Amino acid sequence: MELAKLKTEFLEHIEIEKGRSVKTVENYAHYLERFLAFSKTKKPADITDEAVRKFRLWLNRQPALGGTLKNKTQNYYLIALRAFLKYLAKRDIESLPAERIELARVGERQLDLISEKELGRLLIAPSGNDLKSLRDKAILELLFSTGLRVSELCALPRDLDWSSPEISVRGKGGKVRLVFVSDAAREAVKKYLAARKDMEEHLFLSSKNQALNRRSVERIVKFYAIKAGISKRVVPHSLRHLFATDLLRNGADLRSVQALLGHANIMTTQIYTHVTDKHLREIHQNFHAKNRK
């Protein structure tokens, strides 16, 4: 069978059988199309070590902002290709074994977190009683209180029970999880909803009564970070990072934080353990062997 047809069947497979989101399917389609266009392979047997090697070399030399494509970005292409090769193997179609493709080495992820004082200034930055200020206050409080992804925040419906300290959200891959909302966040949401006069179903709306998107929330967070006098780059995901590190620093175990964040793999959650190393070192210095001379 030709690769173009197999690629289409693979994309349908991950959408229907694997339950991947439309965005994930679109990304995989893009990554595979780039490989097939570059390698000019027509049949599964044409995917060889040499074809992949040349593609990786080409990827590594592609211009990008600040230089060339980062290893992490290159890995997205390789992950899609490996998934496709595993699909071919499952159908007993002869091609390159997926395990022959190794991902590029990626350095440890560094989190440039804002301080507790900076967080406090950020959360009180929307200080007005107008609808926009009330909305933005609710957004910031919810992001920090729940650790929601920005896509999850934008998808929240209006009719959730905000008298309850917990809500259900649909995350990546359509998985539903329980998140917990602080009193401050619930109060902020209630004040915002009380000021609204529309009947739209989404929780957070723009001035044109349209559901906020990722970019809109990013601009909101950036605006208040500047207003709060924070020089570091602050994005919605920064509040998700703060949510996780705050839990770990106060004694939460990694598995619980994984569940609260909705991470499928605990390896993703482990990036936060590096942030707490300093905190643990201080505990060791303050409390270990105090009676020894």
Secondary structure, DSSP 8 states (H G I E B T S, - for coil): --HHHHHHHHHHHHHHTS---HHHHHHHHHHHHHHHHHH---SGGG--HHHHHHHHHHHHT-EETTEE--HHHHHHHHHHHHHHHHHHHHTT-----GGG---------------HHHHHHHHHS----SHHHHHHHHHHHHHHHH---HHHHHT-BTTS-TTSSEEEEE-GGG-EEEEE--HHHHHHHHHHHHH-----SBSSB-TTS-B--HHHHHHHHHHHHHHTT--S---HHHHHHHHHHHHHHTT--HHHHHHHHT-SSHHHHGGGGTTTHHHHHHHHHHHTTTT--
